[in-house]
């Protein structure tokens, strides 16, 4: 197996979510795992597929305007104003596709933690389920099992959300930069990607951006920007 490392792209919230979904659905090399770090054109929040807009609106910072989008994955509200965001697709041919979701979550976050520790950050995985776990809320408010913690402060520094379908397993992850020390983020990306490649027993391969159908991309961006997608779930 190979792990394709895709170029960094900067986009709005709906486009970032659409591209992650299309990397799951329409990737031209479906047997390859694919990884990308991406950035945000404006201040942005995303929220989980099953969350209600009433809950989301009640928990956004008041008096500010944000680029807001519902993700194709689950999880809680994520503040992208100061985060490092990535997407990873594990193809269905890999054993992690069939594994329980918590195991894939654990293995990817173990890779992230190993990369952080290599840069001197004191991090570990949350090993216990929260005693009052009540479903997706606000991502960095409360650590869930196998989230990444700063062991010096106890703060959650990284979380993720997943979607599994017949094409593979999409994991969308976020690291809150304010909760770690000064990081060389390019070096972190290289370390993180290498750890993922090792965990997947895959050959790491920098790869140009795939040729996705532009009509399909624009159509999905339009869908993810629509009132129906944002409100009616």
Backbone as a ProteinNet text record, in pm:
[ID]
protein_1_A
[PRIMARY]
XXXXXXXXXXXXXXXXXXXXXXXXXXXXXXXXXXXXXXXXXXXXXXXXXXXXXXXXXXXXXXXXXXXXXXXXXXXXXXXXXXXXXXXXXXXXXXXXXXXXXXXXXXXXXXXXXXXXXXXXXXXXXXXXXXXXXXXXXXXXXXXXXXXXXXXXXXXXXXXXXXXXXXXXXXXXXXXXXXXXXXXXXXXXXXXXXXXXXXXXXXXXXXXXXXXXXXXXXXXXXXXXXXXXXXXXX
[TERTIARY]
84.2	0	87.9	36.6	106	20.6	88.1	22.4	57.2	-41.5	-21	-28.6	74.6	77.8	44.3	-72.4	-122.3	-79.3	-73	-31.1	-129.7	-77.3	-161.8	-249.1	-377	-468	-536.2	-565.5	-639	-773.4	-881.4	-1014.7	-1113.4	-1233.8	-1342.9	-1392.5	-1478.5	-1522.4	-1596.4	-1690.7	-1766.9	-1676.5	-1579.9	-1489.3	-1398	-1345.3	-1260.9	-1337.4	-1462	-1541.6	-1572.9	-1603.8	-1633.9	-1511.7	-1395	-1274.7	-1241.5	-1255	-1231.6	-1324.4	-1452.9	-1549.6	-1517	-1477.6	-1445.5	-1315.5	-1222.3	-1103.2	-1139.3	-1248.4	-1301	-1374.9	-1459.6	-1552.5	-1494.4	-1406.2	-1371.3	-1221.3	-1143.4	-998.8	-960	-876.5	-846.7	-762.6	-700.6	-624.2	-686.3	-799.4	-874.7	-801.1	-699.2	-625.3	-522.8	-496.3	-397.2	-463.1	-392.1	-431.4	-392.3	-463.6	-429.9	-443.4	-347	-335.1	-314.4	-379.7	-354.5	-371.3	-288.1	-308.4	-368.3	-466.9	-525.3	-551.2	-570.1	-585.5	-716.4	-748.4	-879	-864.6	-948.3	-940.6	-984	-1081.4	-1130.6	-1150.9	-1182.6	-1212.1	-1330	-1317	-1415.6	-1443	-1565.2	-1606.9	-1671.4	-1653.3	-1730.7	-1799.4	-1902.7	-1974.9	-2018.6	-2050.4	-2073.2	-2202.8	-2205.4	-2317.3	-2450.5	-2450.8	-2577.1	-2615.5	-2533.3	-2564.3	-2672.7	-2750.9	-2857.5	-2803.7	-2861	-2818.1	-2851.8	-2959.5	-2991.1	-2878	-2826.4	-2716.3	-2590.5	-2563	-2442.3	-2448.3	-2559.8	-2571.4	-2554.3	-2608.4	-2601	-2459.7	-2369.7	-2236.4	-2125.6	-2161.6	-2061.6	-2035	-1913.8	-1885.9	-1984	-2043.1	-2144.3	-2082.3	-2161.1	-2121.3	-2016.5	-1987	-1886	-1945	-1885.7	-1928.6	-1822.5	-1867.6	-1774.7	-1817.6	-1720.1	-1746.3	-1782.9	-1903.7	-1957.6	-2004.1	-1972.7	-2016.6	-2036.2	-2138.2	-2159.4	-2062.5	-1991.9	-1897.6	-1971.9	-1909	-1963.2	-1935.4	-1853.5	-1821.1	-1900.5	-1886.8	-1954.7	-1876.1	-1883.4	-1807.7	-1878.9	-1808	-1865.6	-1826.6	-1851.7	-1815.8	-1664.1	-1601.7	-1457.1	-1428.8	-1349.6	-1303.9	-1173.2	-1176.5	-1058.4	-978.5	-1003.9	-934	-785.2	-747.3	-605.5	-570.3	-611.3	-584.2	-499.7	-454.7	-383.3	-472.9	-523.7	-630	-577.5	-626.9	-583.5	-698.7	-684.8	-776.2	-696.7	-748.1	-684	-791.2	-766.4	-856.1	-781.3	-838.9	-786.5	-873.5	-815.4	-897.3	-956.3	-1061	-1131.5	-1046.6	-941.5	-855.3	-769.4	-755.2	-670.1	-747.3	-676.6	-741.8	-811.5	-760.9	-824.5	-962.7	-989.8	-1123.7	-1227.7	-1193.8	-1286.7	-1283.6	-1182.2	-1168.1	-1273.5	-1304.2	-1393.2	-1339.3	-1430.7	-1390	-1293.6	-1312.1	-1223.6	-1079.3	-1058.8	-922.4	-853.3	-924.9	-867.1	-836.6	-927.1	-908.6	-784.2	-772.6	-657.2	-527.1	-524.8	-399.9	-353.3	-446.4	-407.1	-359.9	-429.4	-386.9	-257.1	-229.9	-98.9	11.9	-14.8	82.7	103.6	-5.7	2.7	82	52.6	123	272	305.8	447.4	520.1	455.5	516.8	535.3	436.6	448.2	561.1	569.8	675.6	814	825.5	954.1	997.8	901.5	931.6	936.8	935.2	950.9	824	707	580.2	538.1	492.5	449.3	303.9	284.6	148.9	126.5	-2.1	-42	-186.2	-231.3	-370.4	-457.1	-579.7	-679.8	-721.8	-695.3	-717.8	-851.5	-923.9	-1050.5	-1164.8	-1278.6	-1397.7	-1447.8	-1494.8	-1544.1	-1665.5	-1671.7	-1781.6	-1918.7	-1923.7	-2053.3	-2066.6	-2010.1	-2011.2	-2155.3	-2184.3	-2322	-2335.9	-2238.8	-2247.1	-2172.3	-2162.2	-2081	-2128.3	-2036.8	-2070.5	-1972.8	-1879	-1776.4	-1643.2	-1573	-1464.6	-1358.4	-1309.2	-1194.6	-1234.3	-1364.4	-1410	-1382	-1391.1	-1384.8	-1314	-1212.8	-1144.6	-1228	-1238.7	-1300.4	-1189.5	-1227.9	-1128.3	-1042.7	-911.7	-807.7	-788.2	-845.5	-800.8	-657.9	-589.7	-452.2	-453.3	-384.4	-380	-239.8	-233.6	-109.1	-96.9	1.3	10.4	55.3	112.6	153.9	34.7	-66.1	-181.2	-310.6	-315.2	-438.1	-533.2	-495.1	-583	-584.3	-698.2	-708.2	-644.3	-553.9	-490.3	-533.4	-585.5	-621.4	-741.6	-830.3	-946.5	-975.1	-1071.4	-1102.9	-1244.8	-1295.3	-1426.7	-1413.5	-1502.2	-1486.5	-1615.5	-1596.7	-1706.7	-1656.8	-1732.5	-1697	-1808	-1769.1	-1864.9	-1795.9	-1857.3	-1802.5	-1669.9	-1636.1	-1512	-1392.8	-1418	-1307.5	-1349.5	-1249.7	-1270.4	-1206.3	-1288.6	-1240.3	-1227.3	-1111.1	-1088.3	-1047.6	-1123.8	-1094.6	-1047.8	-924.9	-866.1	-821.4	-811.9	-776.9	-685.9	-582.6	-493.1	-505.1	-534.9	-544.4	-403.9	-356.6	-218.4	-186.8	-286.2	-259.7	-228.8	-251.8	-234.2	-105.4	-20	112.4	216.4	342.6	449.8	477.3	581.7	620.9	657.2	588.4	604	647.7	744.1	773	669.8	564	450.9	483	575.9	617.6	690.3	775.8	844.9	745.8	649.5	546.7	472.8	433.8	361.5	443.9	572.6	657.4	664	678.7	684.9	552.1	442.5	309.6	282	311	288.6	374	497.1	584.5	530.2	476.9	417.9	293.4	212	93.7	135.8	235.1	283.8	333.2	405	454.2	337	237.5	122.8	41.9	34.1	-42.1	41.8	172.1	265.7	260	267.2	253.9	380.7	407.2	516	466	539.2	500.5	539.3	443.8	470.3	407.4	487	430.6	364	243.6	160.9	91.3	87.8	15	-134.2	-198.7	-342.8	-415.6	-511.6	-579.8	-670.9	-697.1	-787.4	-930.2	-995.8	-1135.7	-1225.5	-1345.2	-1441.5	-1484.4	-1455.1	-1480.7	-1629.1	-1714.8	-1859	-1904.5	-1846.1	-1881.6	-1831.8	-1711.2	-1658.1	-1747.8	-1777.8	-1858.3	-1999.3	-2054	-2186.6	-2189.2	-2085	-2080.8	-2054	-1969.6	-1948.6	-2081.1	-2157.6	-2288.3	-2381.4	-2380.4	-2464.5	-2425.3	-2292.6	-2246.1	-2264.8	-2287.5	-2314.6	-2463.8	-2546.3	-2689.7	-2756.4	-2869.6	-2950.4	-2996.6	-3032.3	-3081.3	-2976.1	-2851.3	-2744.1	-2716.1	-2714.8	-2681.3	-2791.6	-2915.8	-3027.1	-3101.1	-3123.7	-3221.7	-3158	-3106.5	-3050.3	-3124.4
-119.1	0	124.3	234	361.8	464	562.1	675.8	799.1	854.8	973.6	1097.7	1180.8	1306.8	1417.1	1478.3	1575.5	1717.1	1808	1945.5	2018	2116.8	2201.6	2289.7	2300.8	2391.9	2481.5	2604.2	2698.2	2724.1	2711	2725.8	2767.8	2799.9	2826.2	2697.6	2711.7	2595.5	2493.4	2537.8	2444.1	2371.4	2443.3	2379.5	2279.6	2315.5	2220.4	2092.3	2107.4	1988.7	1907.2	1975.1	1905.6	1829	1890.5	1823.2	1700.8	1711.7	1593.6	1479.3	1512.9	1408.4	1347.8	1430.3	1377.8	1298.3	1330.3	1246.3	1107.7	1097.2	967	899.4	973.3	915.4	895.4	985.7	993.1	988.7	944.5	947.7	853.9	899.4	816.7	692.5	686.2	566.3	513.2	442.8	406.7	314.7	243.2	153	225.9	353.1	430.2	500.3	503.9	595.5	737	837.3	974.7	1066	1160.4	1249.6	1390.5	1486.2	1625.6	1715.1	1817.7	1929.7	2042.1	2112.8	2224.4	2342.2	2459	2583.6	2651.7	2760.8	2825.5	2966.4	2997.4	3128.9	3240	3211.6	3308.7	3235.7	3312.5	3247.8	3152.7	3033.3	2929.2	2841.2	2789.4	2683	2574.6	2448.8	2339.6	2264.2	2187.3	2112	1977.8	1884.8	1746.4	1722.8	1615.5	1582.7	1577	1527.3	1506.8	1621.9	1726.4	1835.5	1927	1986.4	2077.4	2219.8	2295.8	2433.5	2517.1	2485.2	2559.4	2544.8	2422.1	2400.4	2472.8	2463.2	2526.5	2677.5	2739.7	2884.6	2928.2	2849.7	2885.9	2876.5	2807.4	2784.6	2847.1	2933.4	3011.4	3141.5	3197	3324.5	3431.7	3506.6	3606.2	3727.6	3789	3915.6	3907.2	3786.5	3771.2	3693.8	3711.7	3641.2	3538.5	3416.6	3309.2	3239.4	3180.3	3084.3	2953.7	2908.3	2796.2	2686.2	2559.7	2448.3	2322.3	2246.9	2113.4	2017.1	1937.1	1839.3	1714.8	1639	1508.3	1402.3	1435.1	1344	1383.4	1304.9	1334.1	1432	1413.2	1496.9	1625.3	1712.6	1834.6	1958.1	2074.1	2202.6	2220.7	2257.8	2280.2	2424.4	2491.2	2627.1	2618.7	2667.5	2658.7	2788.4	2881.5	3010.3	2998	2897.7	2882.6	2734.5	2658.5	2514.7	2470.5	2346.7	2279.3	2162.9	2169.4	2078.2	1978.3	1856	1755.3	1660.9	1595.7	1489.7	1365.9	1250.4	1122.7	1026.8	962.3	856.5	724.4	627.8	491	406.3	343.8	268.4	143.2	92.2	-21.9	-148.7	-152.1	-270.2	-283.9	-177.5	-183.7	-239.5	-308.9	-372.2	-270.5	-147.9	-47.7	-8.4	-30.2	-1.1	-88.1	-214.7	-308.2	-301.3	-238.6	-234.4	-142.2	-162	-66.6	75.3	170.6	309.1	358.1	313.3	360.4	316.7	202.2	155.9	240.7	276	364.6	500.6	550.4	677.9	671.5	563.1	546.4	540.6	462.8	443.6	572.8	650.6	776	876.2	883.2	976	931.8	803.5	758	807.9	811	865.8	1014.9	1085.9	1229.5	1256.1	1179.3	1197.9	1167.3	1064.5	1030.7	1144.2	1205.9	1318.1	1437.1	1462.9	1572	1546.3	1425.5	1393.7	1406.8	1373	1387.7	1533.3	1626	1768.6	1823.9	1735.3	1776.8	1813	1785.3	1818.7	1708.4	1743	1642.7	1601.4	1497.8	1458.3	1310	1273.2	1133.7	1120.3	997.1	972.5	965.7	1015.7	996.8	850.2	779	633.8	592.5	685.5	650.2	726.8	661.6	725.4	826.7	941.6	1044.6	991.9	1010.2	951.3	1008.6	1129.5	1188.1	1206.6	1114.2	1125.4	1132.8	1234.5	1259.3	1292.4	1253.9	1280.4	1406.1	1433.2	1544.4	1679.3	1761.3	1895.3	1994.4	2044.8	2137.3	2064.8	2053.6	1957.2	1970.6	2092.1	2104.7	2133.1	2121.5	2144.5	2025.1	1906.5	1786	1674.5	1611.6	1502	1374.1	1314.6	1183.2	1078	953.1	846.4	852.4	841.3	844	979.9	1087.2	1220.1	1240.4	1343.4	1372.5	1485.1	1462.6	1559.1	1614.9	1739.9	1797.4	1751.6	1666.9	1609.6	1712	1822.2	1926	2007.4	2024.6	2107.8	2028.9	1908.8	1830.8	1871.1	1970.3	2017.8	1922.2	1911.5	1839.7	1924.1	1865.1	1940.1	1891.5	1769	1716.6	1625	1640.7	1554	1529.4	1443.1	1408.9	1355.9	1351.8	1294.7	1205.7	1106.9	1005.5	980.5	930.8	878.8	754.1	646.9	522.8	489.1	458.5	408.3	305	265.9	157.8	194.5	323.5	366.8	366.8	379.2	385.5	455.8	499.2	566.1	704.4	808.3	946.4	992.2	1046.1	1104.3	1249.4	1341.2	1484.1	1525.6	1576.1	1604.4	1747.5	1790.5	1927.7	1930.1	2015.4	2039.3	2186.1	2213.1	2350.6	2402.2	2496.3	2542	2612	2676.8	2751.9	2662.1	2532.3	2440.8	2359.8	2395.2	2333.3	2444.5	2407.9	2506.4	2548.5	2628.2	2667.7	2543.9	2525.2	2405.6	2447.3	2375.8	2384.8	2295.2	2357.3	2278.4	2200.6	2248.1	2169.1	2042.9	2056.7	1939.4	1844.4	1901.8	1817.5	1737.6	1803.9	1732.9	1615.5	1637.4	1529.8	1413.8	1446.3	1341.7	1267.7	1342.6	1283.2	1190.7	1238	1155.3	1028.7	1040.9	923	822.7	873.6	784.2	714.2	787.2	724.7	617.3	647.6	548.9	423.2	441.6	326.2	246.5	314.3	245	169.1	223.5	158.7	59.1	48.9	-32.2	10.1	141.9	199.1	274.8	281.6	363.5	506.5	600	740.5	799.7	870	921.6	1059.4	1168.8	1299.2	1290.8	1345	1322.1	1451.5	1483.9	1603.7	1593.6	1707.8	1710.2	1632.9	1548.7	1467	1549.8	1497.8	1563.5	1520	1596.8	1572.3	1641.4	1590.4	1649.7	1786.4	1892.6	2028.3	2054.2	1997	2014.3	1947.7	1831.8	1762.3	1840.1	1895.5	1975.9	2096.5	2172.2	2293.4	2258.9	2145.6	2104.1	2070.1	2002.4	1965.6	2087.7	2179.4	2303.9	2379.2	2383.9	2450.4	2380.1	2246.6	2172.4	2203.1	2202.1	2224.2	2369.4	2458.6	2598.7	2626.6	2530.2	2554	2555.2	2624.4	2626.5	2485.7	2406.7	2271.1	2186.7	2193.7	2116.4	2167.3	2297.7	2355.6	2335.7	2343.1	2345.6	2214.1	2144.7	2035.8	1900.1	1873.2	1742.8	1681.4
0	0	0	-61	-59	15.6	73.7	136.7	55	-13.9	-94.9	-5.8	-9.9	62.8	-36.7	-19.4	-116.1	-79.1	-177.4	-150.2	-59	12.8	98.1	9.5	47.4	-20.5	83.4	43.5	127.3	61.6	138.9	80.6	187.8	143.6	236.7	299.6	399.3	476.1	389.2	307.2	224.7	125.8	67.8	-28.1	42	158.5	231.5	264.3	308.1	341.3	215.6	106.1	-19.4	-69.6	-62.8	-111.8	-27.1	104.6	187.7	147.5	126.6	91.3	-44.9	-141.2	-273.5	-273.6	-183.5	-170.8	-120	-46.6	-5.8	-120.9	-189.7	-287.4	-426.5	-469.9	-611.7	-637.1	-540.9	-561	-674.7	-769	-887.2	-857.2	-738.8	-700.1	-571	-581.5	-461.1	-365.1	-412	-322.8	-237	-266.8	-192	-73.8	39.6	146.4	102.5	153.5	116.8	238.5	244.5	359.2	308.1	372.9	337.9	460.1	467.5	558.4	477.2	533.9	460.2	551.6	488.9	560.8	521.3	592.1	583.2	527.5	430.1	364.4	459.6	545.3	644	775.9	881	1009	991.6	1047.9	1017.7	1138.9	1140.6	1231.2	1146	1186.7	1128.6	1241.5	1205	1306.8	1250.8	1342.5	1304.5	1230.1	1155.1	1067	1140.9	1263.7	1334.6	1426.6	1434.8	1527.2	1471.4	1562.1	1520.5	1510.4	1418.4	1402.3	1525.2	1596	1717.8	1819.3	1834.2	1927.9	1880.2	1752.1	1697.1	1717.1	1679.1	1693.4	1838.9	1930.4	2072.2	2127.8	2056.6	2108.9	2025.3	1930.8	1858.3	1932.9	1920.4	1985.8	1938.2	2031	1991.7	1924	1837.5	1778.3	1670.4	1621.7	1517.2	1399.2	1283.4	1162.9	1125.2	1093.6	1061.3	933.9	867	760.4	830.5	810.5	887.9	793.9	827.3	742.9	825.5	789.7	845.6	778.4	859	803.6	753	663.6	626.6	732.1	831.8	941.7	1066.1	1171.3	1296.9	1381.4	1514.8	1605.9	1642.1	1713.6	1767.1	1688.8	1749.3	1689.8	1698.5	1587.7	1584.7	1542	1623.7	1596.9	1517.5	1392.9	1305.5	1299.9	1392.8	1386.6	1416.5	1493.7	1528.5	1537.9	1436.8	1441.9	1323.7	1330.8	1221.7	1181.7	1058.8	1016.6	914.2	921.5	824.9	791.2	678.4	638	601.1	639.6	607.9	559.7	447.3	398.9	401.7	470.6	474.6	382.8	279.9	184.1	246.3	185.5	243.3	240.8	158.9	154.1	279.7	357.7	475.8	594.9	684.5	799.6	889	898	984	935.2	805.8	756	825.2	848.9	911	1063.1	1120.7	1266.4	1327.7	1455.7	1523.3	1510.9	1503	1480.9	1588	1711.5	1818.6	1796.3	1730.3	1706.5	1599.9	1494.2	1393.1	1454.9	1535.5	1604	1692.3	1768.4	1856.8	1777.5	1669.7	1595.6	1529.4	1472.9	1408.6	1513.2	1626	1730	1796.6	1798.7	1847.6	1755.5	1624.2	1528.9	1552.9	1575.2	1600.1	1728.1	1832.9	1960.1	1945.6	1869.9	1849.3	1778.4	1679.7	1609.4	1702.8	1786.7	1883.9	1984	2032.6	2130.1	2067.1	1937.9	1869.9	1863.4	1876	1877.3	2019.2	2117.4	2255.9	2328	2268.8	2333.3	2430.3	2551.6	2649.1	2623.6	2547.1	2508.2	2534.6	2545.3	2563.7	2518.2	2500.2	2463.9	2589.1	2575.8	2681.5	2679.1	2786.6	2787.3	2846.4	2907.7	2971.1	2906.2	2900.6	2849.2	2952.1	2905	2995.8	3071.3	3203.3	3281.2	3248.5	3193.5	3158.7	3008.5	2933.8	2787.2	2736.6	2654.9	2614.8	2467.7	2387.4	2244.6	2206.1	2076.4	2027	2078.6	2126.2	2172.4	2109.9	2190.2	2141.4	2150.7	2038.9	2027.1	2135.4	2162.8	2252.3	2397.4	2427	2563.4	2653.1	2597.8	2680.7	2604	2664	2594	2591.9	2474.2	2460	2458.8	2465	2465.5	2338.9	2358.8	2254.3	2189.4	2246.4	2206.9	2256.4	2204.9	2244.9	2347.6	2461.4	2571	2589.1	2632.5	2683.2	2828.3	2858.9	2992.7	3096.9	3054.2	3149	3198.2	3111.8	3148.2	3161.7	3101.3	3098	2987.6	2906.2	2799.6	2681.3	2619	2491.6	2382.8	2305.3	2197.1	2058.9	2048.6	1915.9	1925.5	1829.7	1816.6	1669.8	1642.6	1503.6	1494.3	1371.8	1342.8	1220.2	1209.7	1105.5	1028.3	906.7	824.9	754.2	762.6	694.9	594.7	471.9	374.2	285.9	176.4	94.7	29.1	25.8	-38.2	57.2	185.2	280.4	407.9	483.1	611.2	603.5	617.8	620	764.1	797.5	929.1	909.8	970.6	966.6	1105.4	1115.9	1246	1262	1388.5	1421.1	1543.2	1538.5	1651.1	1689.7	1815.9	1864.8	1895.9	1814.2	1823.6	1955.9	2015.7	2138.1	2257.2	2243.2	2355.9	2347.3	2251.8	2242.4	2236.8	2251.4	2244.3	2101	2080.8	1944.5	1861.9	1751.4	1668.6	1528.7	1473.5	1331.1	1261.8	1208.9	1159.9	1033.5	952.9	836.1	880.9	980.8	1034.7	1100.6	1172.3	1232.9	1126.1	1016.1	911.1	858	834.7	784.6	884.5	1013.1	1116	1126.7	1126.2	1138.4	1020.3	898.8	780.3	784.9	830.1	839.9	941.1	1052.2	1152.2	1097.7	1022.4	962.4	863.1	779.6	683.2	754.2	864.4	941.2	997	1053.8	1112.8	1008.3	887.7	780.6	701.7	734.3	655.7	509.4	487.9	354.1	315.7	186.5	134.7	116.9	174.8	169.6	35.1	-29.8	-164.3	-182.7	-188.1	-224	-361.6	-372.4	-490.8	-532.5	-662.3	-706.1	-673.9	-671.5	-645.9	-755.8	-719.2	-820.7	-910.4	-1028.2	-1121.5	-1089.5	-1005	-971.7	-1073.3	-1090.5	-1182.9	-1129.4	-1205.4	-1155.8	-1134.9	-1220.5	-1201.8	-1071.8	-1042.1	-919.3	-797.3	-808.1	-697.7	-673.2	-778.2	-760.6	-713.1	-760.4	-715.9	-568.5	-521.3	-380.1	-292.5	-338.8	-264.6	-251.9	-360.4	-356.7	-258	-257.9	-163.7	-19.6	7.4	144.3	188.8	94.6	127.6	142.5	109.5	101.1	238.3	245.1	367.9	402.8	301.9	327.4	398.6	353.2	416.9	557.8	573.4	702.9	806.1	762.4	858.2	875.3	766.3	768.7	785.2	904.5	933.4	1052.4
[MASK]
+++++++++++++++++++++++++++++++++++++++++++++++++++++++++++++++++++++++++++++++++++++++++++++++++++++++++++++++++++++++++++++++++++++++++++++++++++++++++++++++++++++++++++++++++++++++++++++++++++++++++++++++++++++++++++++++++++++++++

